[in-house]
Amino acid sequence: MADSSKHPGDVRWGWKCPRCDAKTRIKRDPSTRTYRWECVRDACPAVGFGFVSRRRARIALREFRRRNEDVYR
């Protein structure tokens, strides 16, 4: 994440997978005590992990989606 001091906007819901446009889940990983996002489709391997908070995971997902908007289309 480039600058954590910027206001991220609303990060509560509405996030989609950058690869297949399916809904994503933000979950806590009990073994590492960090948060991760993952695509709900079994065939899609998209995942992001190691975030210190649910908010950071959602912001990173949004930034990843913006950077790769045209890559998977």
Kinemage of the C-alpha trace (Angstrom):
@kinemage 1
@onewidth
@group {chain A} dominant
@subgroup {mainchain}
@vectorlist {calphas} color= white
{ca met a 1} P 0.000 0.000 0.000
{ca ala a 2} L 1.457 3.300 -1.028
{ca asp a 3} L 0.186 5.806 1.544
{ca ser a 4} L -1.837 4.718 4.553
{ca ser a 5} L -2.594 8.320 5.549
{ca lys a 6} L -4.895 8.884 2.555
{ca his a 7} L -8.613 8.585 3.223
{ca pro a 8} L -9.666 5.291 1.611
{ca gly a 9} L -13.366 6.016 1.241
{ca asp a 10} L -15.956 3.384 2.096
{ca val a 11} L -14.273 0.003 2.563
{ca arg a 12} L -17.116 -1.912 4.204
{ca trp a 13} L -18.543 -3.931 1.305
{ca gly a 14} L -18.859 -4.358 -2.444
{ca trp a 15} L -15.461 -5.795 -3.316
{ca lys a 16} L -14.962 -8.074 -6.278
{ca cys a 17} L -12.193 -10.399 -7.384
{ca pro a 18} L -9.724 -8.702 -9.734
{ca arg a 19} L -9.497 -11.842 -11.880
{ca cys a 20} L -13.049 -13.105 -12.303
{ca asp a 21} L -15.349 -10.383 -10.860
{ca ala a 22} L -16.859 -12.715 -8.237
{ca lys a 23} L -17.497 -11.558 -4.690
{ca thr a 24} L -14.564 -11.797 -2.302
{ca arg a 25} L -14.391 -12.629 1.367
{ca ile a 26} L -12.245 -10.968 3.985
{ca lys a 27} L -11.378 -13.482 6.702
{ca arg a 28} L -9.083 -13.692 9.675
{ca asp a 29} L -6.418 -16.380 9.532
{ca pro a 30} L -6.272 -17.834 13.058
{ca ser a 31} L -2.830 -19.376 12.610
{ca thr a 32} L -1.120 -16.056 11.753
{ca arg a 33} L -3.622 -13.602 13.302
{ca thr a 34} L -3.685 -11.641 10.062
{ca tyr a 35} L -6.447 -10.982 7.554
{ca arg a 36} L -6.803 -12.234 4.006
{ca trp a 37} L -9.098 -11.746 1.042
{ca glu a 38} L -10.018 -14.600 -1.254
{ca cys a 39} L -12.228 -15.258 -4.223
{ca val a 40} L -15.283 -17.405 -3.486
{ca arg a 41} L -15.040 -19.393 -6.732
{ca asp a 42} L -13.179 -22.688 -6.457
{ca ala a 43} L -11.692 -22.346 -9.942
{ca cys a 44} L -10.165 -18.925 -9.222
{ca pro a 45} L -6.840 -18.876 -7.355
{ca ala a 46} L -6.921 -15.157 -6.424
{ca val a 47} L -5.973 -14.459 -2.826
{ca gly a 48} L -4.219 -11.760 -0.809
{ca phe a 49} L -2.910 -12.397 2.696
{ca gly a 50} L -0.863 -11.034 5.579
{ca phe a 51} L -2.833 -7.850 6.304
{ca val a 52} L -2.882 -6.442 9.834
{ca ser a 53} L -6.557 -5.463 9.683
{ca arg a 54} L -9.733 -6.103 7.723
{ca arg a 55} L -9.626 -2.488 6.532
{ca arg a 56} L -6.078 -2.856 5.182
{ca ala a 57} L -7.066 -6.053 3.356
{ca arg a 58} L -9.966 -4.280 1.635
{ca ile a 59} L -7.848 -1.275 0.682
{ca ala a 60} L -5.167 -3.574 -0.758
{ca leu a 61} L -7.807 -5.501 -2.709
{ca arg a 62} L -9.121 -2.272 -4.210
{ca glu a 63} L -5.617 -1.094 -5.146
{ca phe a 64} L -4.778 -4.471 -6.675
{ca arg a 65} L -7.968 -4.350 -8.716
{ca arg a 66} L -7.208 -0.836 -9.969
{ca arg a 67} L -3.629 -1.714 -10.952
{ca asn a 68} L -4.673 -4.843 -12.801
{ca glu a 69} L -7.967 -3.623 -14.231
{ca asp a 70} L -7.115 -4.449 -17.854
{ca val a 71} L -4.724 -7.352 -17.294
{ca tyr a 72} L -7.306 -10.104 -16.831
{ca arg a 73} L -9.964 -8.835 -19.215
